[in-house]
Amino acid sequence: MIEPDDKRLSVRQQCVLLGLNRASLYYEPRRESEETETLMQRIDELHTAHITWGSRKIRDELRLV
């Protein structure tokens, strides 16, 4: 765990020791919109039900709805 207030090691040094990219330390993932989540769920359902379908077939099926 990174301790930003540690006086012995800077955040940079702590990241090097952990093999962690410093930019990823400050990254905060954002939440997907409800519409995107619904679409991803539908794609997953179609792919699970029809494992032989490719992206074009799934796209065509989504457009029918």
C-alpha positions, 0 to 999 in steps of 0.5 A: 500500500502506498503511504503518501505521508511517509517521510522516509520514502517519496510516493515515487520511490514507493511506486518503484519498489512496488513496480507500480506506474505512478499514474495508475496510483492517481487513476480513478475509474469512472462509472459507465452510463446506465445505457452503456451497462444495459447494452453491454449486458445485452451483448453478453446475453447474445454472445452467451446464447449464440457463441458462433455469432460474430460481432457483425451478427450481434450488431445486426441483432442489436439494431433490430431491437 
